[in-house]
Amino acid sequence: MQSPGWADLHGWRLERSGGIPLVRQIYGQVRAAVLSGALPAGTKLPSSRAMATRLGVARASVVSAYEQLLAEGYAEGRHGSGTFVAADLAELSVRRHTTRPIKARATPAPARAFPEFERAAAQIDARPFGTGRTLVDARTMDTWRNLTSRAARAFGANDLGYSDPAGLIELRQSLADYLRAARGVRCEPEQIVVTAGTQQALDIAIRVLLAPGDEVWVEDPGYPLTYAQLLLANARPRPIPVDAQGLVIAAGRRAAPKARAAFVTPSHQFPTGVALSMARRLELLAWARVSGAFIIEDDYTSEFRYSGPPLASLQGLEADGRVIYVGTLNKALFPGLRIGYAVVPPALLPAFVSARYLMDRQPPTLHQAVVAAFMQQGHFASHIRRMRQMYRGQRDALAETLARRAANRLKVDVPDQGMHLVAYLEDGTSDIAVESAAQQAGIVVRAISRFYRVASPRPGLMLGFSGFPRQLIVPAAARLAAVVAK
Ligand SMILES: Cc1ncc(COP(=O)(O)O)c(C=O)c1O
């Protein structure tokens, strides 16, 4: 059974500029057509000669692509009659062609829970004012390339195997030195567990600390990914309000005095940017000590402080082992790095390391070696100094442009720290409506009312400034001002 027009009808997209070899591209596109059902089982593929003419490529490229498909079982040769899509893929094609929606009941309940979580937290849009983005200048980029190739060259037999699930000791040593000096964290390198970022550190903390049904304080408004992780673990997050001094501890004590843990962002509350006052810090620690709860301190953006003395970590204020301090290099350097860490109280360390081991064994050795060298050689400190200056300029450019063009509609809280600011809509305009109007105008803003659970939302726009140079920020801020003026 031949499908005469298939190769002609197919929207071939062959890239000839030399990136991906043509053989790979032909193989990949035929395979995708088989998997999608566009090329059903039993279909005869054009002869290699006809296909080569059709695509304007050497016949040898088609022959190699077909050989790969034959070797992997997507195609089969029939003696004397050519190459066919393998007949035993019929089941696959039938399934792919089905248009019947999968019954909700057929999907396991845990799987159904996932898509329902807050997607506004996805931070993959590269346009201003997407949040969580960073800039990396040419100097860091060069250093990074050099250190990466040096680390790869130095890789020996030992580095190729499994290693300590808590991370390379060189990296943990550098992190401990940095955290003691810059954040007042009390720690030994052995207490540091390298993770794939905050996200994994929070996940491990939840697994180690909480049983299903346990109550947990979360900030309201607060970080949606923590909330989602807690729900997935069948814990019971209890939203506790935030005011100008940060989390209202008295409200937490009233609402859930027996909570097992509190997840907080004390140095730069997400999303408001408020710093937890010293009085509240002491109150929170006192509650944890008396009630036996743990505090998970998410210190995600402390490297970028623009004025005033930094408030040292909450962890450094206590000696009872009730705080898990979580930090990330995905903000200090770049989110694609996927390296963060937790400073874990000694009593919890064996459980924490075991949980990490069971999740994905260990962090990748090569990346850790590069980061360790980057820190040991002083590049990290100078990168932070340069970026801090750059981000401060970007923050000011954003705040000034909004003040000049939209002061009557937006009240901007200029933060002392962090990578985003919040522009409040003072006249009752819905931030969700502005979010979608801005989207239409090509500008990314996050409506902060999405981050409220119980407390009544103060409408505002969360605007990331760290990921965009001034020359992009100023015109985008002007466009945003025009959007809110409508
Ligand atoms: C509150 C908070 N914590 C942590 C992070 C960083 O997460 P990760 O280290 O997993 O990239 C973010 C990123 O947006 C954040 O907003």
The ligand as an SDF file (V2000), in Angstrom:
LIG
                    3D

 16 16  0  0  0  0  0  0  0  0999 V2000
   10.4310   32.7370   45.9890 C   0  0  0  0  0  0  0  0  0  0  0  0
   11.4030   32.0710   45.0690 C   0  0  0  0  0  0  0  0  0  0  0  0
   12.2530   31.1750   45.5540 N   0  0  0  0  0  0  0  0  0  0  0  0
   13.1630   30.5570   44.7680 C   0  0  0  0  0  0  0  0  0  0  0  0
   13.2310   30.8210   43.4160 C   0  0  0  0  0  0  0  0  0  0  0  0
   14.2950   30.1420   42.5900 C   0  0  0  0  0  0  0  0  0  0  0  0
   13.9980   28.8510   42.2700 O   0  0  0  0  0  0  0  0  0  0  0  0
   15.0770   27.8780   41.5980 P   0  0  0  0  0  0  0  0  0  0  0  0
   16.3340   27.9320   42.3970 O   0  0  0  0  0  0  0  0  0  0  0  0
   14.4300   26.5400   41.6640 O   0  0  0  0  0  0  0  0  0  0  0  0
   15.2970   28.3550   40.2000 O   0  0  0  0  0  0  0  0  0  0  0  0
   12.3280   31.7120   42.8550 C   0  0  0  0  0  0  0  0  0  0  0  0
   12.3430   31.9410   41.4010 C   0  0  0  0  0  0  0  0  0  0  0  0
   11.5190   32.6010   40.8400 O   0  0  0  0  0  0  0  0  0  0  0  0
   11.4140   32.3710   43.7020 C   0  0  0  0  0  0  0  0  0  0  0  0
   10.5710   33.2800   43.2010 O   0  0  0  0  0  0  0  0  0  0  0  0
  1  2  1  0
  2  3  1  0
  2 15  2  0
  3  4  2  0
  4  5  1  0
  5  6  1  0
  5 12  2  0
  6  7  1  0
  7  8  1  0
  8  9  2  0
  8 10  1  0
  8 11  1  0
 12 13  1  0
 12 15  1  0
 13 14  2  0
 15 16  1  0
M  END
$$$$
